[in-house]
Amino acid sequence: MPWTVGESYRTTVASFPGLQPGRVGTATLVVTEQDTAIAVGSGDVPVLATPRVVLLAEQAAVAALAAHLPEGSTTVGHRVQLDHLAPTAIGGTVTAEATLRTIEGRRLSFVVSVRDQRGLVAAGRLTRVVVERSRFLDHAAGADPRPAD
């Protein structure tokens, strides 16, 4: 069966009781050598790597959704728009906060900010999409062909 989004797969806000705009999730990290641009291969300076900042923001968004999705559902990343504005050194503590702004069908949009003890480190938006976990994994494994362009 081709990978399609039919009526049985579409969801609405009514499918997510308790999940309302304004929900907030956070994630905190103490920066270690493993979190640096050098370690992840995104640069040659020993400061918090941008890919690690993105991961922290995604973790905060997932935390905002905890226990509010239908059984058998999860969310996957769809879009990331993030400005990394300031460096954080090893030993610094950063906290990401994600606030759910809109629910449009299966798309959940968040405003995110990441701060350390000196102020704003990064800011932007994330979009995650609600999927049926088993169907998504079948698709990832090749059980469903990808749609034609």
ChimeraX commands (.cxc) that place a marker at each C-alpha (Angstrom):
marker #1 position 0.00,0.00,0.00 radius 0.5
marker #1 position 1.49,3.40,-0.91 radius 0.5
marker #1 position 2.34,5.94,1.76 radius 0.5
marker #1 position -0.66,8.23,1.70 radius 0.5
marker #1 position -2.45,10.47,4.11 radius 0.5
marker #1 position -6.03,9.31,3.83 radius 0.5
marker #1 position -9.02,10.34,5.87 radius 0.5
marker #1 position -8.39,7.55,8.38 radius 0.5
marker #1 position -4.89,8.89,9.03 radius 0.5
marker #1 position -5.79,12.56,9.43 radius 0.5
marker #1 position -6.15,13.87,12.95 radius 0.5
marker #1 position -7.58,17.01,14.44 radius 0.5
marker #1 position -7.26,18.96,17.66 radius 0.5
marker #1 position -10.10,16.82,19.03 radius 0.5
marker #1 position -7.72,13.83,18.73 radius 0.5
marker #1 position -5.41,15.35,21.35 radius 0.5
marker #1 position -7.44,15.93,24.51 radius 0.5
marker #1 position -5.48,17.93,27.05 radius 0.5
marker #1 position -3.01,19.16,24.46 radius 0.5
marker #1 position -3.60,22.88,24.12 radius 0.5
marker #1 position -1.50,25.80,22.92 radius 0.5
marker #1 position 0.48,27.27,25.78 radius 0.5
marker #1 position 1.90,23.96,27.05 radius 0.5
marker #1 position 5.57,24.39,27.99 radius 0.5
marker #1 position 8.41,21.88,28.18 radius 0.5
marker #1 position 12.00,22.34,29.28 radius 0.5
marker #1 position 15.29,20.51,28.95 radius 0.5
marker #1 position 18.54,21.36,30.73 radius 0.5
marker #1 position 22.14,20.46,29.93 radius 0.5
marker #1 position 25.48,21.05,31.63 radius 0.5
marker #1 position 27.88,21.43,28.69 radius 0.5
marker #1 position 30.65,18.81,28.55 radius 0.5
marker #1 position 33.40,18.15,26.03 radius 0.5
marker #1 position 31.04,15.73,24.23 radius 0.5
marker #1 position 28.63,18.62,23.55 radius 0.5
marker #1 position 31.18,20.85,21.81 radius 0.5
marker #1 position 31.50,21.75,18.16 radius 0.5
marker #1 position 34.81,19.86,18.08 radius 0.5
marker #1 position 33.24,16.65,19.42 radius 0.5
marker #1 position 30.22,16.64,17.09 radius 0.5
marker #1 position 32.22,17.74,14.07 radius 0.5
marker #1 position 30.42,21.01,13.43 radius 0.5
marker #1 position 33.38,23.31,14.12 radius 0.5
marker #1 position 36.77,23.64,15.75 radius 0.5
marker #1 position 35.99,25.50,18.97 radius 0.5
marker #1 position 35.33,23.98,22.40 radius 0.5
marker #1 position 31.88,25.55,22.96 radius 0.5
marker #1 position 28.33,24.22,22.84 radius 0.5
marker #1 position 27.69,22.93,19.30 radius 0.5
marker #1 position 24.74,24.18,17.29 radius 0.5
marker #1 position 23.50,20.61,16.59 radius 0.5
marker #1 position 23.45,20.03,20.36 radius 0.5
marker #1 position 21.42,23.25,20.82 radius 0.5
marker #1 position 18.90,21.96,18.27 radius 0.5
marker #1 position 18.68,18.62,20.10 radius 0.5
marker #1 position 18.05,20.39,23.41 radius 0.5
marker #1 position 15.26,22.47,21.85 radius 0.5
marker #1 position 13.68,19.30,20.38 radius 0.5
marker #1 position 13.90,17.61,23.81 radius 0.5
marker #1 position 12.03,20.55,25.35 radius 0.5
marker #1 position 9.29,20.27,22.71 radius 0.5
marker #1 position 8.94,16.53,23.37 radius 0.5
marker #1 position 8.72,17.26,27.10 radius 0.5
marker #1 position 5.82,19.67,26.46 radius 0.5
marker #1 position 3.89,16.81,24.87 radius 0.5
marker #1 position 4.58,14.17,27.53 radius 0.5
marker #1 position 1.49,12.05,28.30 radius 0.5
marker #1 position -0.77,14.12,26.01 radius 0.5
marker #1 position -0.67,12.08,22.80 radius 0.5
marker #1 position -3.04,9.26,21.88 radius 0.5
marker #1 position -1.89,5.70,22.63 radius 0.5
marker #1 position 0.37,4.43,19.86 radius 0.5
marker #1 position 1.28,7.93,18.68 radius 0.5
marker #1 position 4.49,9.91,18.85 radius 0.5
marker #1 position 5.88,13.03,17.22 radius 0.5
marker #1 position 8.71,13.43,14.75 radius 0.5
marker #1 position 10.70,16.49,13.79 radius 0.5
marker #1 position 9.48,18.32,10.69 radius 0.5
marker #1 position 11.04,21.79,10.63 radius 0.5
marker #1 position 13.70,23.61,12.63 radius 0.5
marker #1 position 14.29,27.35,12.39 radius 0.5
marker #1 position 16.81,28.29,15.07 radius 0.5
marker #1 position 19.29,31.13,15.44 radius 0.5
marker #1 position 22.30,30.25,17.59 radius 0.5
marker #1 position 23.17,33.67,18.99 radius 0.5
marker #1 position 25.84,33.22,21.67 radius 0.5
marker #1 position 28.47,30.66,22.73 radius 0.5
marker #1 position 28.36,28.63,25.93 radius 0.5
marker #1 position 31.60,27.23,27.34 radius 0.5
marker #1 position 32.20,23.79,28.81 radius 0.5
marker #1 position 30.73,23.72,32.32 radius 0.5
marker #1 position 27.96,26.16,31.49 radius 0.5
marker #1 position 24.34,25.21,32.07 radius 0.5
marker #1 position 21.81,25.78,29.29 radius 0.5
marker #1 position 18.04,25.39,29.49 radius 0.5
marker #1 position 15.73,25.13,26.51 radius 0.5
marker #1 position 12.08,26.10,26.78 radius 0.5
marker #1 position 9.53,25.14,24.13 radius 0.5
marker #1 position 6.02,26.58,24.12 radius 0.5
marker #1 position 3.32,24.99,21.97 radius 0.5
marker #1 position 1.84,27.81,19.88 radius 0.5
marker #1 position -0.41,26.17,17.30 radius 0.5
marker #1 position -2.02,22.83,16.48 radius 0.5
marker #1 position -2.91,22.47,12.82 radius 0.5
marker #1 position -4.11,18.94,12.14 radius 0.5
marker #1 position -1.11,16.76,13.00 radius 0.5
marker #1 position 1.39,19.67,12.95 radius 0.5
marker #1 position 2.44,21.11,16.29 radius 0.5
marker #1 position 4.36,24.39,16.17 radius 0.5
marker #1 position 6.57,25.60,19.00 radius 0.5
marker #1 position 8.43,28.77,19.88 radius 0.5
marker #1 position 11.74,27.88,21.53 radius 0.5
marker #1 position 14.44,29.70,23.44 radius 0.5
marker #1 position 17.69,28.48,24.95 radius 0.5
marker #1 position 19.35,30.40,27.78 radius 0.5
marker #1 position 22.45,30.11,29.91 radius 0.5
marker #1 position 23.50,32.03,33.00 radius 0.5
marker #1 position 24.45,35.05,30.83 radius 0.5
marker #1 position 21.23,35.24,28.79 radius 0.5
marker #1 position 19.79,34.18,25.45 radius 0.5
marker #1 position 21.82,31.55,23.57 radius 0.5
marker #1 position 19.36,30.60,20.81 radius 0.5
marker #1 position 15.80,31.29,19.68 radius 0.5
marker #1 position 13.47,30.10,16.98 radius 0.5
marker #1 position 10.65,27.79,16.00 radius 0.5
marker #1 position 10.14,24.04,15.71 radius 0.5
marker #1 position 7.42,22.00,14.07 radius 0.5
marker #1 position 6.74,18.41,15.03 radius 0.5
marker #1 position 4.20,16.09,13.41 radius 0.5
marker #1 position 2.05,13.53,15.22 radius 0.5
marker #1 position 2.38,10.07,13.64 radius 0.5
marker #1 position 1.16,6.58,14.38 radius 0.5
marker #1 position 4.35,4.99,15.73 radius 0.5
marker #1 position 3.95,1.52,14.14 radius 0.5
marker #1 position 2.93,2.89,10.74 radius 0.5
marker #1 position 5.80,5.37,10.77 radius 0.5
marker #1 position 8.31,2.62,11.62 radius 0.5
marker #1 position 6.90,0.39,8.87 radius 0.5
marker #1 position 7.39,3.26,6.44 radius 0.5
marker #1 position 10.95,3.85,7.66 radius 0.5
marker #1 position 11.72,0.15,7.18 radius 0.5
marker #1 position 10.56,0.28,3.57 radius 0.5
marker #1 position 7.17,-1.38,3.96 radius 0.5
marker #1 position 5.52,1.56,2.19 radius 0.5
marker #1 position 7.01,3.16,-0.91 radius 0.5
marker #1 position 7.67,6.88,-0.80 radius 0.5
marker #1 position 5.24,9.10,-2.66 radius 0.5
marker #1 position 6.17,10.16,-6.16 radius 0.5
marker #1 position 7.38,13.73,-6.62 radius 0.5
marker link #1:1,2 radius 0.2
marker link #1:2,3 radius 0.2
marker link #1:3,4 radius 0.2
marker link #1:4,5 radius 0.2
marker link #1:5,6 radius 0.2
marker link #1:6,7 radius 0.2
marker link #1:7,8 radius 0.2
marker link #1:8,9 radius 0.2
marker link #1:9,10 radius 0.2
marker link #1:10,11 radius 0.2
marker link #1:11,12 radius 0.2
marker link #1:12,13 radius 0.2
marker link #1:13,14 radius 0.2
marker link #1:14,15 radius 0.2
marker link #1:15,16 radius 0.2
marker link #1:16,17 radius 0.2
marker link #1:17,18 radius 0.2
marker link #1:18,19 radius 0.2
marker link #1:19,20 radius 0.2
marker link #1:20,21 radius 0.2
marker link #1:21,22 radius 0.2
marker link #1:22,23 radius 0.2
marker link #1:23,24 radius 0.2
marker link #1:24,25 radius 0.2
marker link #1:25,26 radius 0.2
marker link #1:26,27 radius 0.2
marker link #1:27,28 radius 0.2
marker link #1:28,29 radius 0.2
marker link #1:29,30 radius 0.2
marker link #1:30,31 radius 0.2
marker link #1:31,32 radius 0.2
marker link #1:32,33 radius 0.2
marker link #1:33,34 radius 0.2
marker link #1:34,35 radius 0.2
marker link #1:35,36 radius 0.2
marker link #1:36,37 radius 0.2
marker link #1:37,38 radius 0.2
marker link #1:38,39 radius 0.2
marker link #1:39,40 radius 0.2
marker link #1:40,41 radius 0.2
marker link #1:41,42 radius 0.2
marker link #1:42,43 radius 0.2
marker link #1:43,44 radius 0.2
marker link #1:44,45 radius 0.2
marker link #1:45,46 radius 0.2
marker link #1:46,47 radius 0.2
marker link #1:47,48 radius 0.2
marker link #1:48,49 radius 0.2
marker link #1:49,50 radius 0.2
marker link #1:50,51 radius 0.2
marker link #1:51,52 radius 0.2
marker link #1:52,53 radius 0.2
marker link #1:53,54 radius 0.2
marker link #1:54,55 radius 0.2
marker link #1:55,56 radius 0.2
marker link #1:56,57 radius 0.2
marker link #1:57,58 radius 0.2
marker link #1:58,59 radius 0.2
marker link #1:59,60 radius 0.2
marker link #1:60,61 radius 0.2
marker link #1:61,62 radius 0.2
marker link #1:62,63 radius 0.2
marker link #1:63,64 radius 0.2
marker link #1:64,65 radius 0.2
marker link #1:65,66 radius 0.2
marker link #1:66,67 radius 0.2
marker link #1:67,68 radius 0.2
marker link #1:68,69 radius 0.2
marker link #1:69,70 radius 0.2
marker link #1:70,71 radius 0.2
marker link #1:71,72 radius 0.2
marker link #1:72,73 radius 0.2
marker link #1:73,74 radius 0.2
marker link #1:74,75 radius 0.2
marker link #1:75,76 radius 0.2
marker link #1:76,77 radius 0.2
marker link #1:77,78 radius 0.2
marker link #1:78,79 radius 0.2
marker link #1:79,80 radius 0.2
marker link #1:80,81 radius 0.2
marker link #1:81,82 radius 0.2
marker link #1:82,83 radius 0.2
marker link #1:83,84 radius 0.2
marker link #1:84,85 radius 0.2
marker link #1:85,86 radius 0.2
marker link #1:86,87 radius 0.2
marker link #1:87,88 radius 0.2
marker link #1:88,89 radius 0.2
marker link #1:89,90 radius 0.2
marker link #1:90,91 radius 0.2
marker link #1:91,92 radius 0.2
marker link #1:92,93 radius 0.2
marker link #1:93,94 radius 0.2
marker link #1:94,95 radius 0.2
marker link #1:95,96 radius 0.2
marker link #1:96,97 radius 0.2
marker link #1:97,98 radius 0.2
marker link #1:98,99 radius 0.2
marker link #1:99,100 radius 0.2
marker link #1:100,101 radius 0.2
marker link #1:101,102 radius 0.2
marker link #1:102,103 radius 0.2
marker link #1:103,104 radius 0.2
marker link #1:104,105 radius 0.2
marker link #1:105,106 radius 0.2
marker link #1:106,107 radius 0.2
marker link #1:107,108 radius 0.2
marker link #1:108,109 radius 0.2
marker link #1:109,110 radius 0.2
marker link #1:110,111 radius 0.2
marker link #1:111,112 radius 0.2
marker link #1:112,113 radius 0.2
marker link #1:113,114 radius 0.2
marker link #1:114,115 radius 0.2
marker link #1:115,116 radius 0.2
marker link #1:116,117 radius 0.2
marker link #1:117,118 radius 0.2
marker link #1:118,119 radius 0.2
marker link #1:119,120 radius 0.2
marker link #1:120,121 radius 0.2
marker link #1:121,122 radius 0.2
marker link #1:122,123 radius 0.2
marker link #1:123,124 radius 0.2
marker link #1:124,125 radius 0.2
marker link #1:125,126 radius 0.2
marker link #1:126,127 radius 0.2
marker link #1:127,128 radius 0.2
marker link #1:128,129 radius 0.2
marker link #1:129,130 radius 0.2
marker link #1:130,131 radius 0.2
marker link #1:131,132 radius 0.2
marker link #1:132,133 radius 0.2
marker link #1:133,134 radius 0.2
marker link #1:134,135 radius 0.2
marker link #1:135,136 radius 0.2
marker link #1:136,137 radius 0.2
marker link #1:137,138 radius 0.2
marker link #1:138,139 radius 0.2
marker link #1:139,140 radius 0.2
marker link #1:140,141 radius 0.2
marker link #1:141,142 radius 0.2
marker link #1:142,143 radius 0.2
marker link #1:143,144 radius 0.2
marker link #1:144,145 radius 0.2
marker link #1:145,146 radius 0.2
marker link #1:146,147 radius 0.2
marker link #1:147,148 radius 0.2
marker link #1:148,149 radius 0.2
view
